[in-house]
Amino acid sequence: MDITDKVSHSAHEAYDKIADATSETAEALGEKGKKLRKAEQKLMKNCGGYISDNPITSVSIAVAAGFLLSRLFSRR
């Protein structure tokens, strides 16, 4: 086996390792994405329930947050 074959073989091994790692990473990210979407849906459902149960408190919180944000961003 000459040097060209050795280099070629090493390059193919490296490529295979990278391809495997990329595939595993993509699979893991896909699973995490699904978990994040489920968590987001659960949070939105909980928030919607809180807002329905406490409309006056919810509006008060929104007004206070809006006021604070406007003060924060309007400073020159």
Rosetta blueprint (number, residue, H / E / L):
1 M L
2 D L
3 I H
4 T H
5 D H
6 K H
7 V H
8 S H
9 H H
10 S H
11 A H
12 H H
13 E H
14 A H
15 Y H
16 D H
17 K H
18 I H
19 A H
20 D H
21 A H
22 T H
23 S H
24 E H
25 T H
26 A H
27 E H
28 A H
29 L H
30 G H
31 E H
32 K H
33 G H
34 K H
35 K H
36 L H
37 R H
38 K H
39 A H
40 E H
41 Q H
42 K H
43 L H
44 M H
45 K H
46 N H
47 C H
48 G H
49 G H
50 Y H
51 I H
52 S H
53 D H
54 N L
55 P H
56 I H
57 T H
58 S H
59 V H
60 S H
61 I H
62 A H
63 V H
64 A H
65 A H
66 G H
67 F H
68 L H
69 L H
70 S H
71 R H
72 L H
73 F H
74 S H
75 R L
76 R L
